[in-house]
Amino acid sequence: MGVTRLKRKDRKNKTVSRLEVQFLKLGRNIESGSRSKESPKNQVALNNEILAKLEAGLKK
């Protein structure tokens, strides 16, 4: 049996669902003392740090 190509709608759904899972993994709440501690070099952590600095600058 030959390899069948996914229809455009199915390819889109596959990509969207993969990205949703990735987003949920990144956005999960991390508890203190958890073994899945977020790395300080993580892009999400770096973005939060920059946003905190900008907020502090606007409040002055």
C-alpha positions in Angstrom: 0.0 0.0 0.0 1.4 3.4 -1.0 2.0 6.3 1.4 -1.1 8.6 1.4 -0.7 12.3 1.7 -2.6 14.2 4.3 -5.2 16.6 3.0 -4.5 20.3 3.7 -7.0 20.5 6.6 -5.4 17.5 8.3 -1.9 18.8 7.8 -3.0 22.1 9.4 -4.7 20.3 12.3 -1.5 18.2 12.9 0.7 21.4 13.1 -1.8 23.3 15.2 -2.1 20.5 17.8 1.7 20.1 18.0 2.1 23.8 18.6 -0.7 23.8 21.3 1.0 21.0 23.2 4.3 22.9 23.0 2.6 26.1 24.3 1.0 24.2 27.2 4.3 22.6 28.2 6.0 26.0 28.2 3.2 27.8 30.1 2.7 25.2 32.8 2.9 26.5 36.4 6.1 25.4 38.0 5.9 24.8 41.7 8.8 25.7 44.1 10.8 22.6 44.9 9.6 20.9 41.8 12.0 18.6 39.9 10.9 20.4 36.7 12.4 23.7 37.8 12.6 26.2 35.0 16.0 27.1 33.8 17.0 30.7 34.2 18.4 30.7 30.6 14.9 29.6 29.3 13.5 32.1 26.8 10.3 32.5 28.8 12.3 33.4 31.9 14.4 35.9 29.9 11.3 37.5 28.5 9.7 37.8 31.9 12.9 39.4 33.3 12.9 42.0 30.4 9.2 42.8 30.9 9.8 43.3 34.7 12.6 45.8 33.9 10.4 47.7 31.5 7.5 47.8 34.0 9.8 49.1 36.7 11.1 51.8 34.3 7.6 52.9 33.4 6.5 53.2 37.1 9.3 55.6 37.9 
